[in-house]
Amino acid sequence: MWKRFLSFVIAVFLVIFILQNFDIVEMQFIFGPPVQIPLAIAIGIGFLSGYALSFFSNKIRMFKERKKNLEAS
């Protein structure tokens, strides 16, 4: 229960932080010309990328542990 509450609090702070940062920034990707986007979108993309990386790495770890446990039984 406390993890869900903590996640909610962090999400609220993230939304407040994003809403206060609508300045235009220039992002340079590996390929292509620089792109000008609002800082809020850049922060959101970074947050979602980190969340997805964490989510999928956790799923892969769980899959490997289940496979190991099935082979051991």
C-alpha positions, 0 to 999 in steps of 0.5 A: 500500500505504501508503494502505491502511495509513494508512487502517487506522490512522486507522480504528482510532484512530477506533474507539477514540475513538468507544468512549470517548465514550458520553455522551448529547448533544442534537443539534438538526437543522434541522427537528424537536425536539432528539434525544438520542443517544450521542456515539459515534453522532454522531461516527460519523454525522459520519465517515460523512457526510464519507466519503460526501461525499469519495467521491461528489465524487471519483467526479464529478470522475473522471467529468468527466475521463473525459468530457473525455478521450473528447471530446478523442480 
